[in-house]
Amino acid sequence: MAPEIFGVGTQAIKDNAARLGLTWSLRPGTVNSYVALTNTAMVTFDGDTVSIGTTSLIGSVRINDRIMGMDVPPGGKFIIGYVANTSPQLMGFVSSTSNSAGTVAEAVVQTTPAMNLIPNRAYEVRVLGHYTMGGISDTAFIRIRKTSLTGTIAALWGTGLVTGFGHNSSVYVSNKFQVLAAEQVVLVKTLQSETANQIIDSPFTATPRTIEVRDVGSSADFTDLVSI
């Protein structure tokens, strides 16, 4: 039989399936609620304004999870996977083995690349620094701000650095935050001395100063998230 006849027959089958409502479709969506007893979830699929009942084929899901759903008429709608890997995802990273400029007043010493962040997700910012100050037991403040020196604070740490000038105090800290709207975000690290002595972020070749931002899951899984 000629190949073109096969093509016509295949198209006819597809047309009839569509007319009878027997087509399968894959769509991404967001979980609104989940009932473990029945393994069912209410999902708002992208482009819709109302949530629809689904059955999960991947086990338990969480509110705000991004999933892939399959519509199998007349059987119903099923969750068959996630839109993306649900393990922590690296959103942005910056590293340097060079000293920052010394400062007393609050100043930006490191900047992340631009990151595409979305609401309903929790993000963790991790900061590694090696700080030198001019006196003994000087106190410094380490901040993570949105965009610039005057931006919203995503994290603030105060630390007493018991050191003499030329000796490093290493600090590794983290905090979690969320954004209220989908946007491209840049974070900056600032340093501020509480005394008249300068503070310098002075890393080593083997242990650079870094800022790391990761998506760590649904914001519903965490309490007291900082909003920026």
trRosetta pair geometry for C-beta under 8 A, 3 or more apart (Angstrom, degrees):
i j d omega theta_ij theta_ji phi_ij phi_ji
1 5 5.1 -93 167 68 105 135
1 6 6.6 118 110 -47 115 89
2 5 4.9 98 67 -3 83 102
2 6 7.7 -148 100 -2 50 83
3 6 5.6 -52 -158 33 43 113
3 7 6.5 45 147 -21 70 103
4 7 5.3 -49 -152 33 41 118
4 8 6.5 43 150 -20 68 100
5 8 5.7 -49 -150 34 36 111
5 9 6.4 35 152 -18 65 106
6 9 5.7 -58 -149 38 31 111
6 10 6.3 32 155 -21 67 106
7 10 5.8 -53 -146 34 30 110
7 11 6.4 27 157 -16 63 107
8 11 5.9 -58 -150 37 30 110
8 12 6.4 32 152 -22 64 106
9 12 5.6 -54 -150 33 32 113
9 13 6.6 34 153 -20 65 101
10 13 5.8 -53 -153 32 33 111
10 14 6.6 31 151 -16 65 105
11 14 5.6 -54 -150 37 35 112
11 15 6.2 36 152 -21 68 106
12 15 5.6 -53 -145 36 32 111
12 16 6.3 29 156 -16 65 106
13 16 5.9 -57 -147 39 29 108
13 17 6.3 30 154 -21 64 107
14 17 5.7 -55 -147 35 30 112
14 18 6.4 29 155 -18 64 106
15 18 5.9 -56 -151 36 30 110
15 19 6.3 30 152 -20 65 107
16 19 5.5 -54 -145 36 33 112
16 20 6.2 19 159 -8 67 110
17 20 6.0 -64 -144 46 28 101
17 22 4.3 -94 -159 73 79 104
17 23 5.5 109 132 -64 103 74
18 21 7.7 37 -177 -72 30 26
18 22 7.6 -90 -58 48 21 69
18 23 5.2 23 -96 -37 66 127
21 73 4.8 -77 146 120 95 157
21 74 7.2 57 113 -73 118 81
22 73 6.1 -123 -105 83 35 100
23 73 7.4 31 51 32 48 113
24 70 6.1 -3 -173 -174 104 100
24 71 6.5 166 -153 79 51 63
24 72 5.5 4 -113 -99 97 68
24 73 8.0 -158 -85 20 54 71
25 70 7.2 163 81 -151 40 55
25 71 4.8 3 52 43 89 111
26 68 5.9 -2 -170 -178 102 107
26 69 7.2 156 -153 80 52 43
26 70 5.6 -23 -96 -97 69 73
26 80 7.8 -73 -122 47 100 131
27 45 4.7 33 125 -160 131 126
27 46 6.4 -153 176 38 97 89
27 47 7.9 -89 -160 32 127 114
27 68 7.4 157 80 -155 29 61
27 69 5.5 -24 65 62 80 93
27 71 7.1 30 7 -18 111 107
28 45 7.1 130 90 -153 38 73
28 46 5.1 30 80 -11 88 126
28 66 6.5 2 -172 -178 107 93
28 67 7.1 158 -152 86 60 40
28 68 5.7 -41 -95 -99 62 63
28 69 7.5 135 -120 15 13 80
28 83 5.0 54 -133 -95 118 119
29 43 4.4 73 124 167 140 111
29 44 5.8 176 -165 88 102 39
29 45 3.8 -61 -87 -101 118 53
29 46 6.0 -135 -89 -18 55 68
29 48 7.8 -3 -117 34 111 118
29 66 7.6 170 87 -152 31 56
29 67 5.8 -25 66 65 79 85
29 68 7.9 126 20 -114 76 20
29 69 5.4 5 15 -4 124 123
30 43 6.8 156 74 -157 35 73
30 44 5.4 -14 58 60 89 91
30 46 7.9 95 -14 -64 87 71
30 64 6.3 -16 -170 -139 104 39
30 65 7.3 155 -153 77 56 41
30 66 6.0 -29 -98 -100 70 61
30 67 7.5 145 -103 20 20 81
30 120 7.6 43 -155 109 135 165
31 34 6.2 5 -179 -52 127 104
31 41 5.2 -46 -137 179 102 135
31 42 7.5 104 -163 76 59 53
31 43 5.7 -40 -100 -101 50 81
31 61 5.0 -168 -89 132 160 123
31 62 6.5 125 82 89 145 34
31 63 5.7 -135 108 -121 98 30
31 64 6.4 -50 64 17 84 16
31 65 4.5 23 15 49 126 88
31 67 6.1 70 -46 -7 97 123
32 41 7.6 139 48 172 63 84
32 42 4.5 -53 65 100 109 100
32 43 6.5 -179 6 -97 88 24
32 44 5.8 77 -43 -15 118 96
32 51 4.7 -63 15 -105 149 150
32 63 6.7 10 -174 -134 20 85
33 41 6.5 175 88 -153 50 64
33 42 4.6 28 45 34 93 109
33 51 7.8 73 18 161 93 162
33 63 6.5 9 -92 -93 38 98
34 40 7.5 173 -150 93 54 41
34 41 4.5 -17 -101 -102 76 95
34 42 7.9 -132 -65 23 42 66
34 56 7.5 21 -137 -31 109 142
34 60 6.6 96 157 -160 146 73
34 61 5.3 -174 -94 71 143 78
34 62 6.8 -78 5 -103 145 22
34 63 6.9 -133 0 -55 100 66
35 38 5.0 19 105 40 117 96
35 39 7.5 -68 90 -13 71 13
35 40 5.2 1 51 59 104 83
35 41 7.4 -170 18 -78 67 46
36 39 6.8 18 -161 -76 35 54
36 60 6.0 -4 -109 -105 93 109
39 55 6.4 48 111 -160 91 76
39 56 5.2 -118 171 51 87 96
39 59 7.5 -79 -138 -142 113 29
39 60 7.6 -100 -124 -81 78 55
40 53 6.1 -4 180 -166 120 94
40 54 6.6 159 -159 82 71 44
40 55 5.5 -42 -103 -99 76 58
40 56 7.0 -173 -104 -3 22 85
41 53 7.7 148 82 -152 36 50
41 54 5.3 -24 66 64 82 96
41 55 7.9 143 21 -107 75 13
41 56 5.6 64 -5 -49 115 108
41 61 5.5 -13 -77 58 155 125
41 79 6.4 23 42 -29 130 141
42 51 4.2 50 167 149 102 133
42 52 7.0 151 -154 67 65 23
42 53 6.1 -37 -98 -91 67 53
42 54 7.5 145 -108 17 18 83
43 51 6.0 149 70 -155 20 87
43 52 5.9 -37 65 60 77 75
43 53 8.0 107 20 -132 79 9
43 54 5.0 7 7 0 124 132
43 67 6.6 -78 -125 57 135 125
43 69 6.0 151 109 -61 161 145
43 77 7.5 -133 50 128 126 135
43 79 7.1 155 -56 -76 150 108
44 48 5.7 -153 -168 84 73 104
44 49 7.6 -17 -151 -168 117 11
44 50 7.0 -166 -115 113 91 19
44 51 4.6 -65 -64 -90 77 73
44 52 7.5 122 -97 9 36 75
45 48 4.8 63 63 9 78 125
45 52 6.7 -10 -10 24 104 123
45 69 6.2 -93 -95 43 111 136
48 51 7.9 131 115 -82 126 28
48 52 7.2 -23 143 -19 168 111
52 77 6.0 48 126 34 121 159
53 76 7.7 -51 104 -165 93 117
53 77 7.2 138 96 52 53 111
54 69 5.8 -89 -119 -129 149 125
54 76 7.4 152 -131 151 49 102
54 77 4.5 -72 -108 106 86 100
54 78 6.2 149 -171 -107 94 17
54 79 5.3 92 138 -35 133 88
55 76 6.4 63 3 110 110 134
55 77 7.4 147 19 88 71 54
55 78 5.3 -30 69 -111 85 75
55 79 7.1 -145 96 16 37 80
56 59 6.4 -73 133 64 122 15
56 60 7.2 96 107 -100 161 15
56 61 5.6 -164 -110 -11 144 112
56 78 7.5 135 -110 -165 15 67
56 79 4.3 -17 -116 53 65 123
57 78 5.2 35 -20 176 116 114
57 79 6.1 -173 23 79 72 62
57 80 5.4 5 57 -103 125 58
58 61 7.0 66 79 -63 104 100
58 67 7.9 -170 36 -137 139 115
58 79 5.9 -88 18 119 104 100
58 80 6.8 113 -39 -167 108 19
58 81 6.1 130 -67 -90 145 37
58 82 7.5 -162 139 -35 170 79
61 65 4.8 -124 -176 48 98 153
61 67 6.3 -14 -136 -68 149 136
61 79 6.4 -62 -39 148 149 168
62 65 4.9 110 60 -38 72 112
62 217 7.8 14 76 -178 155 106
62 218 5.2 -145 118 4 126 153
62 220 6.7 -177 163 72 107 123
62 221 6.8 2 -177 -60 153 107
63 218 6.3 129 84 -179 65 152
63 220 4.7 31 78 11 112 171
64 120 4.2 -160 -144 171 130 118
64 121 7.4 -171 153 -70 128 56
64 218 4.2 133 75 -138 117 111
64 219 6.6 -29 91 34 174 78
64 220 5.6 159 11 -5 125 116
65 82 6.8 -83 176 -120 105 100
65 86 7.2 -15 -136 -107 104 126
65 218 6.3 -60 -61 -64 63 125
66 82 6.4 76 88 -167 71 79
66 83 3.9 -52 132 24 109 128
66 84 6.5 28 81 20 126 88
67 79 4.9 -28 171 -144 144 109
67 81 6.9 152 -161 92 73 37
67 82 5.8 -62 -111 -111 56 47
67 83 6.4 -99 -69 -26 4 83
68 79 7.3 116 76 -156 48 62
68 80 5.7 -56 96 64 96 85
68 81 4.7 1 44 68 114 86
68 82 6.9 39 1 103 87 4
68 83 5.9 137 -49 -77 83 59
69 77 5.5 15 175 178 121 104
69 78 6.6 156 -157 79 72 37
69 79 5.5 -44 -99 -95 76 55
69 80 7.0 127 -128 10 26 83
70 77 7.0 167 83 -155 43 58
70 78 5.1 -17 58 62 92 92
70 80 5.0 37 -10 -15 114 132
71 77 5.2 -22 -102 -103 66 86
72 75 4.5 -15 105 54 104 115
72 76 6.6 4 62 59 84 43
72 77 7.4 157 22 -96 70 32
72 78 6.4 7 8 5 116 113
75 78 7.8 -8 114 -33 114 113
82 85 7.0 115 94 -93 133 15
82 86 5.5 -113 -132 -43 170 100
84 89 7.0 0 143 -68 129 151
85 89 6.6 133 79 -77 99 106
86 217 7.0 48 -178 -108 88 82
88 124 7.6 -32 -139 32 127 122
88 214 4.5 22 178 166 109 130
88 215 6.4 167 -153 79 56 55
88 216 5.0 -4 -108 -105 100 64
88 217 7.6 -55 -85 -33 69 79
89 214 6.3 154 73 -160 38 76
89 215 4.4 0 52 47 96 108
90 93 6.2 -17 -173 -34 119 115
90 212 7.2 -61 -134 -166 95 94
90 213 7.6 100 -163 81 56 56
90 214 5.6 -43 -98 -102 44 84
91 115 4.5 58 157 -153 104 133
91 116 7.9 -140 -155 54 101 55
91 117 6.8 43 -162 -82 149 88
91 123 6.6 -33 13 -135 154 118
91 213 4.5 -61 67 108 107 100
91 214 6.1 168 4 -109 90 24
91 215 5.7 103 -49 -30 114 86
92 112 4.4 64 144 179 136 122
92 113 5.2 -160 -142 57 106 83
92 114 7.8 -158 -102 91 133 15
92 115 4.2 -88 -41 -69 125 123
92 187 7.4 147 88 26 146 107
92 211 7.5 -11 116 114 99 97
92 212 7.6 172 92 -152 59 36
92 213 4.4 20 51 43 92 116
93 112 7.5 35 -31 -138 4 95
93 113 7.8 0 49 17 42 107
93 210 6.9 -14 -166 -167 84 107
93 211 7.2 176 -145 89 41 59
93 212 5.1 10 -111 -112 87 73
93 213 7.3 -147 -65 26 54 68
94 110 6.1 162 106 176 131 104
94 111 6.7 142 -84 87 176 41
94 112 5.1 -146 -13 -110 122 52
94 113 6.6 158 -66 -17 102 75
94 210 6.7 164 86 -150 53 60
94 211 5.1 12 49 48 97 95
95 208 4.5 68 -177 109 96 145
95 209 7.3 154 -152 79 54 45
95 210 4.7 -10 -101 -100 79 93
96 110 6.7 -148 11 -113 129 111
96 203 6.7 145 99 23 69 143
96 208 5.7 160 73 -171 28 113
96 209 5.5 -21 63 59 86 92
96 210 7.8 171 20 -78 61 52
97 203 5.4 -114 -135 95 46 120
97 204 7.2 -42 -147 116 93 23
97 205 5.2 46 -156 -112 140 48
97 208 4.6 -76 -72 -103 70 98
97 209 7.8 158 -92 15 29 74
98 203 7.6 27 43 44 19 105
99 200 5.7 -2 -170 174 109 116
99 201 6.9 156 -157 84 55 57
99 202 4.6 -1 -113 -110 98 76
99 203 7.4 -166 -84 24 50 67
100 103 7.8 -50 131 -3 113 106
100 109 3.8 5 -139 -155 149 115
100 110 7.1 -82 -89 -45 124 86
100 191 7.0 125 103 9 155 140
100 200 5.9 178 67 -160 82 64
100 201 4.0 49 7 44 123 97
100 202 7.5 -108 26 -61 73 53
100 209 7.4 -48 -33 58 106 166
101 107 7.1 -66 80 121 109 147
101 109 7.1 -149 41 -114 73 89
101 200 7.5 -115 129 -120 19 86
102 198 3.7 31 173 168 113 139
102 199 6.9 156 -151 69 70 28
102 200 4.6 -41 -92 -73 78 97
103 106 7.5 52 141 -159 134 8
103 107 4.1 -135 -127 23 164 131
103 109 7.4 -135 8 -67 133 109
103 191 5.8 128 62 87 119 102
103 192 7.3 -59 117 -103 112 42
103 193 7.0 179 108 -7 64 100
103 198 6.1 116 47 -148 16 87
103 199 6.3 -35 65 56 69 78
103 200 7.9 130 14 -82 65 54
104 192 7.6 31 152 -158 35 58
104 193 4.7 -63 -140 46 55 120
104 195 7.9 -95 -142 91 99 48
104 196 6.4 -7 -133 -155 138 38
104 197 7.3 150 -104 82 96 21
104 198 5.6 -75 -59 -94 76 59
104 199 7.5 123 -97 8 38 80
105 192 6.5 -29 174 -128 28 89
105 193 8.0 -37 -35 38 20 82
106 141 7.3 -37 -97 79 101 116
106 143 7.1 7 -146 24 122 132
106 149 6.7 137 122 -159 103 102
106 190 5.0 33 -175 161 93 129
106 191 7.1 178 -138 89 54 32
106 192 3.8 -25 -83 -78 74 117
107 149 7.1 -31 -134 -111 35 125
107 190 6.1 165 80 -150 24 88
107 191 6.4 -22 57 58 76 76
107 192 7.5 138 8 -79 61 68
108 111 6.6 29 174 -61 122 96
108 148 7.2 -68 -64 -159 141 52
108 149 5.4 -104 -39 -71 102 90
108 188 4.7 -37 -133 176 112 132
108 189 7.2 109 -153 74 63 45
108 190 5.3 -51 -89 -92 47 83
109 189 5.7 -55 62 97 86 94
109 190 6.6 127 6 -125 84 32
109 191 5.3 24 -13 0 137 108
109 201 5.2 118 153 11 149 134
110 188 6.9 156 85 -159 50 60
110 189 4.3 10 56 41 99 114
110 201 7.3 -64 -31 80 115 165
110 209 6.6 -139 -69 124 149 115
110 211 5.8 160 124 -18 127 121
111 186 6.3 6 -173 175 98 113
111 187 7.5 167 -152 90 52 46
111 188 4.9 -19 -102 -105 76 83
111 189 7.7 -137 -65 19 37 72
112 115 6.6 -17 132 -23 127 113
112 186 5.9 180 70 -156 84 63
112 187 4.6 34 14 52 127 84
112 188 7.4 -131 8 -72 77 40
112 211 5.3 -102 -72 100 98 130
112 213 6.3 32 -135 -8 159 126
113 186 7.4 -102 143 -116 19 88
114 184 4.8 9 -179 177 114 110
114 185 7.1 141 -156 67 63 29
114 186 5.3 -46 -94 -69 63 91
115 184 6.9 151 71 -157 33 60
115 185 5.3 -34 64 64 89 83
115 186 7.4 142 12 -84 79 41
115 187 7.8 -3 16 -5 124 96
115 213 6.1 -70 -66 87 169 145
116 182 7.6 11 -177 -173 82 87
116 183 7.9 -155 -142 112 54 23
116 184 5.7 -32 -91 -98 62 70
116 185 7.9 143 -101 16 14 78
117 121 7.1 -142 -167 68 81 123
117 123 6.4 -39 -131 -51 126 148
117 179 4.6 109 120 1 122 145
117 182 7.2 -167 98 -139 50 50
117 183 6.6 -13 61 64 84 62
117 184 7.8 127 18 -120 75 21
117 185 4.9 -9 14 11 124 127
118 121 5.6 70 76 6 81 124
118 179 7.0 168 115 66 7 117
118 182 4.6 0 -117 -104 73 90
119 178 6.9 61 -141 169 59 105
119 179 5.9 -107 -81 92 61 75
119 180 5.9 23 -100 -167 115 21
119 181 6.1 -1 -45 -89 115 19
119 182 6.4 -84 -3 -50 82 66
119 219 7.7 -50 174 -6 60 147
120 178 7.7 81 -41 -157 8 126
120 218 6.6 -31 162 -149 81 74
120 219 5.3 -134 -163 19 33 115
120 220 7.6 0 -160 -26 81 89
121 178 6.7 158 78 -130 48 90
121 179 7.9 5 58 33 89 87
121 215 5.5 -29 172 -145 130 104
121 217 7.3 175 -153 106 71 21
121 218 6.8 -74 -113 -117 49 32
121 219 5.9 46 78 -38 3 92
122 176 5.4 2 -178 -175 105 120
122 177 7.7 144 -157 72 62 25
122 178 5.9 -52 -104 -77 52 95
122 215 7.5 114 77 -161 51 56
122 216 5.2 -56 98 66 100 91
122 217 5.6 -3 44 69 109 67
122 218 6.8 32 -2 103 99 22
122 219 4.7 143 -55 -96 81 58
122 221 6.7 -100 -2 59 143 93
122 222 4.8 94 -105 14 153 139
122 225 6.0 -122 -119 -105 95 138
123 176 6.7 153 80 -155 41 66
123 177 5.6 -30 67 67 94 74
123 178 6.7 145 15 -93 87 42
123 179 7.6 33 3 -16 131 90
123 213 5.8 5 178 -173 115 97
123 214 6.8 162 -155 82 67 38
123 215 5.8 -40 -100 -97 75 51
123 216 6.8 136 -124 10 22 87
124 174 5.7 13 -180 -179 103 117
124 175 7.3 172 -148 89 64 28
124 176 5.0 -35 -94 -95 72 78
124 213 7.2 166 83 -150 46 49
124 214 5.1 -12 56 59 94 91
124 216 4.8 50 -13 -26 112 134
125 144 5.3 127 125 -167 156 174
125 154 6.1 73 7 124 150 129
125 155 5.8 -142 72 -11 125 141
125 174 6.5 171 87 -150 47 67
125 175 5.9 -10 56 59 92 76
125 176 7.8 167 14 -95 69 29
125 177 6.8 9 -6 12 110 112
125 187 6.5 -142 -118 172 140 171
125 211 6.7 -16 -168 -168 97 91
125 212 7.2 152 -156 80 48 49
125 213 5.2 -15 -100 -99 74 80
126 172 7.3 4 -177 -174 94 84
126 173 7.5 175 -151 92 54 38
126 174 4.4 -20 -101 -97 72 104
126 210 7.7 4 106 108 89 103
126 211 7.4 152 79 -158 53 43
126 212 4.4 -14 58 61 102 102
126 213 7.8 -171 20 -74 70 34
126 214 7.6 20 -4 4 109 105
127 142 6.6 170 121 156 154 133
127 144 6.7 -150 -56 -61 133 116
127 155 7.5 -174 -11 96 129 145
127 157 7.9 -158 62 14 136 137
127 171 7.5 -1 110 111 97 94
127 172 7.2 179 90 -146 53 43
127 173 5.4 -10 58 62 98 82
127 174 7.1 171 15 -83 69 50
127 189 6.2 133 -128 -110 128 132
127 210 7.3 -179 -147 90 40 60
127 211 5.7 -6 -104 -106 76 71
127 212 7.9 -164 -70 25 35 71
128 170 7.4 -8 -169 -170 83 95
128 171 7.5 170 -148 88 41 53
128 172 4.9 -1 -105 -106 79 85
128 207 7.3 -114 154 175 130 92
128 208 7.7 84 95 94 119 56
128 209 6.2 -163 100 -142 74 44
128 210 4.7 25 45 44 104 92
129 142 6.6 -171 25 -118 153 142
129 170 7.2 170 92 -149 44 53
129 171 5.3 -8 62 58 89 94
129 172 8.0 172 24 -78 57 47
129 189 7.6 176 -69 169 130 150
129 201 5.1 -71 -155 -136 109 107
129 203 7.5 -96 -149 -74 47 91
129 209 5.0 36 -114 -134 63 105
130 168 4.3 -2 176 -166 99 131
130 169 7.3 160 -159 72 53 34
130 170 5.0 -20 -103 -97 78 74
130 171 7.8 177 -84 18 32 69
130 201 6.7 97 59 -169 57 62
130 202 5.6 -86 102 77 98 57
130 203 4.9 125 31 -100 122 49
130 204 6.6 55 -3 -12 174 81
130 207 6.7 99 -49 109 134 112
130 209 6.3 -120 17 -76 82 95
131 140 6.2 -140 176 48 153 159
131 159 7.5 123 42 87 153 135
131 161 5.7 -100 100 -103 117 146
131 168 6.7 121 54 -153 31 70
131 169 5.3 -32 63 61 87 88
131 170 7.9 157 14 -91 71 24
131 171 6.4 8 0 3 115 115
131 191 7.5 165 -120 -131 118 134
131 199 5.8 -13 -165 -169 109 102
131 200 7.0 149 -153 76 58 46
131 201 6.0 -34 -95 -102 70 55
131 202 7.2 109 -125 23 20 79
132 163 6.9 -110 -131 119 55 142
132 165 6.5 73 173 -148 102 53
132 166 6.6 75 -150 -53 131 11
132 167 6.8 145 -120 67 92 34
132 168 5.7 -55 -65 -93 88 61
132 169 7.7 151 -80 14 41 75
132 199 7.3 151 79 -156 46 53
132 200 4.8 -17 61 61 96 99
132 202 4.8 3 0 18 119 132
133 138 4.0 -123 130 61 154 147
133 140 6.5 -156 -73 -48 132 122
133 161 5.2 120 7 85 128 140
133 163 6.4 114 41 72 88 106
133 165 6.9 -95 102 -91 38 69
133 193 6.7 136 -130 -117 116 115
133 195 7.8 85 179 51 131 118
133 197 5.2 80 175 121 93 123
133 198 7.0 -176 -141 91 61 45
133 199 5.0 -22 -94 -100 90 72
133 200 7.6 176 -79 19 42 71
134 138 6.9 83 52 -54 62 154
134 165 5.1 14 -132 -81 41 118
134 195 8.0 -135 59 95 101 120
134 197 3.2 -149 51 -157 109 110
134 198 5.5 79 -31 40 118 69
135 138 4.7 113 64 -55 92 108
135 164 7.8 -49 177 -127 20 51
135 165 7.4 23 -46 -46 24 93
135 195 6.3 -58 31 101 138 159
135 197 4.6 -147 -5 -46 99 160
136 162 6.9 20 -173 -155 72 59
136 163 7.1 -159 -123 76 52 26
136 164 5.8 -9 -81 -84 83 70
137 160 6.2 -10 -162 -178 70 103
137 161 7.3 160 -142 80 20 49
137 162 5.1 11 -89 -107 66 70
138 160 7.7 166 92 -156 33 57
138 161 5.3 -17 71 61 80 100
138 163 7.7 -56 32 53 95 82
138 193 6.6 -29 173 -150 123 101
138 194 7.2 163 -179 52 75 85
138 195 5.2 -102 -136 22 96 133
138 197 5.3 -91 -106 65 147 133
138 199 7.4 -168 126 -81 136 96
139 158 6.5 8 -179 -178 107 97
139 159 7.0 170 -152 88 65 39
139 160 5.1 -33 -99 -102 83 65
139 161 7.0 164 -100 14 27 77
139 193 7.7 118 85 -164 53 57
139 194 4.2 -12 84 34 100 134
139 195 6.9 112 40 -22 73 95
140 158 7.5 172 90 -152 39 56
140 159 5.8 -17 63 62 82 87
140 161 5.9 22 6 -13 109 122
140 191 6.2 -15 -178 -165 121 91
140 192 6.6 153 -163 80 71 47
140 193 5.5 -39 -106 -104 84 53
140 194 6.6 -145 -87 -5 30 86
140 199 4.7 95 -111 -99 137 156
141 156 6.7 -16 -170 -165 104 90
141 157 7.2 157 -157 84 56 47
141 158 5.3 -28 -102 -101 76 71
141 159 7.8 154 -96 19 29 71
141 191 7.3 147 80 -159 58 43
141 192 4.5 -10 55 60 103 102
141 194 6.8 97 -22 -53 94 94
142 156 7.5 153 84 -156 54 42
142 157 4.7 -10 60 62 100 98
142 158 7.9 -177 22 -82 71 25
142 159 6.7 20 -2 3 110 116
142 171 6.8 -177 -18 104 158 148
142 173 7.0 134 87 41 139 142
142 189 6.8 -16 -169 -167 88 99
142 190 7.5 158 -156 81 42 53
142 191 6.2 -13 -103 -103 65 68
143 153 5.7 -70 -161 -132 114 103
143 155 6.8 163 -156 89 48 61
143 156 5.1 -5 -108 -105 83 74
143 157 7.7 -172 -75 26 42 62
143 189 7.1 153 82 -156 50 50
143 190 4.6 -10 60 56 100 100
143 191 8.0 -168 23 -72 76 25
143 192 7.3 27 -2 2 111 110
144 153 7.1 103 75 -163 55 62
144 154 4.5 -57 104 66 104 101
144 155 4.1 34 33 44 112 98
144 156 7.8 -129 27 -60 66 45
144 175 7.2 -168 34 49 132 121
144 187 5.4 1 -175 -178 100 118
144 188 7.3 159 -154 79 53 39
144 189 5.8 -28 -97 -97 68 65
144 190 7.9 176 -85 17 21 76
144 211 7.3 136 -114 -136 115 124
145 148 6.8 -61 117 79 124 28
145 149 6.7 87 71 -132 160 17
145 150 7.6 131 175 67 148 14
145 151 4.1 127 160 70 101 97
145 152 6.6 150 -157 75 73 34
145 153 5.6 -44 -99 -99 75 52
145 154 6.7 168 -108 8 19 85
145 187 7.0 151 76 -157 37 66
145 188 5.3 -21 62 61 89 91
145 190 6.1 25 -1 -7 117 119
146 151 3.9 -140 74 161 64 129
146 152 4.6 12 24 52 121 86
146 153 8.0 -114 1 -56 82 11
146 154 6.1 107 -47 -39 84 107
146 185 6.3 -61 -142 -157 97 103
146 186 7.5 108 -168 75 55 55
146 187 6.3 -44 -103 -104 45 66
146 188 8.0 62 159 19 2 82
146 228 4.6 159 -52 176 137 126
147 151 4.1 151 50 -86 89 142
147 185 7.6 -90 -59 -155 75 65
147 186 5.6 83 -107 67 45 93
147 187 8.0 -20 -27 -96 31 30
147 188 7.1 -41 93 -4 20 110
148 151 4.9 123 47 -29 59 104
148 188 6.3 51 -115 7 19 147
149 188 7.1 -61 -64 95 49 150
149 190 6.3 104 -123 -93 72 138
151 188 7.1 116 34 31 131 109
151 228 7.8 44 157 -163 103 114
152 228 4.5 167 98 -137 130 83
153 156 5.5 9 176 -48 135 107
153 226 7.5 -81 108 -171 70 143
153 228 7.9 -137 80 -99 24 110
154 175 6.8 155 139 93 77 123
154 177 4.5 -55 -156 -53 98 162
154 187 6.4 -50 24 -127 148 119
154 226 5.6 142 -152 105 51 137
154 228 5.0 -30 -84 -54 93 145
155 173 7.5 160 162 124 134 113
155 174 7.8 -90 -128 176 155 27
155 175 3.6 160 -108 39 117 144
155 177 7.1 -111 -47 -42 87 120
155 226 7.0 -168 -67 24 58 160
157 171 7.3 163 119 166 145 136
157 173 4.9 0 -66 164 161 174
158 194 8.0 44 -148 -46 106 134
159 169 7.4 175 143 121 128 133
159 171 5.6 -59 -98 -103 169 147
161 169 4.4 -164 -141 25 93 154
161 199 7.8 133 12 -121 156 109
162 169 7.2 113 46 -91 53 137
163 167 4.5 -152 -164 87 106 105
163 168 7.2 -104 -140 109 157 3
163 169 5.1 -133 -36 -40 137 106
164 167 5.4 63 58 15 70 119
165 197 8.0 -130 -77 -167 107 126
168 202 6.0 -129 -96 79 109 100
168 204 7.7 -112 1 -40 170 100
170 207 7.3 -23 -118 140 134 146
175 226 6.8 23 150 7 119 131
176 216 6.9 -78 -120 43 116 138
176 222 5.8 -94 123 -175 153 161
176 225 5.6 -72 118 -119 97 84
176 226 7.3 151 97 21 51 86
177 225 5.9 123 -139 -178 28 88
177 226 4.2 -43 -110 72 91 92
177 227 7.0 162 -167 -85 85 18
177 228 5.5 20 172 -3 136 111
178 219 4.8 43 -99 -111 142 133
178 225 4.6 48 -7 143 107 140
178 226 7.4 164 23 79 65 45
178 227 5.6 -27 72 -104 88 67
178 228 7.6 162 80 23 38 73
179 182 7.5 108 108 -91 128 25
179 183 6.5 -142 174 39 144 96
179 185 6.4 -133 -87 -54 141 145
179 227 7.4 113 -123 -158 19 68
179 228 6.0 -46 -100 72 68 76
180 227 5.6 53 -52 -172 103 114
180 228 7.8 -163 -6 75 89 31
185 228 7.5 90 -141 107 138 120
187 211 6.6 -158 96 165 116 145
187 213 6.6 135 16 -63 142 137
189 201 8.0 65 117 -68 130 161
189 211 5.7 -158 -38 -71 121 129
191 199 5.1 -137 160 97 127 124
191 201 6.3 -161 -49 -41 147 103
192 199 7.4 48 102 31 9 137
193 196 7.5 -64 118 66 131 1
193 197 5.8 -148 -168 77 149 61
193 198 6.3 -133 -33 -135 151 19
193 199 4.6 172 -69 -18 97 105
201 209 5.1 63 161 -107 118 163
203 207 6.1 -143 -166 102 93 68
203 208 4.8 53 163 -144 157 38
203 209 4.2 -134 -55 -26 126 83
204 207 4.7 40 56 45 102 85
204 208 7.6 -113 68 -68 49 38
205 208 7.7 -2 -158 -65 21 79
216 222 8.0 65 93 -46 115 137
217 221 5.2 -16 118 36 128 145
217 222 7.7 130 80 -25 104 105
218 221 5.0 102 73 -10 86 100
219 222 6.2 -73 -160 45 47 98
219 225 5.9 -64 -152 -6 99 165
222 225 5.4 83 107 -59 117 106
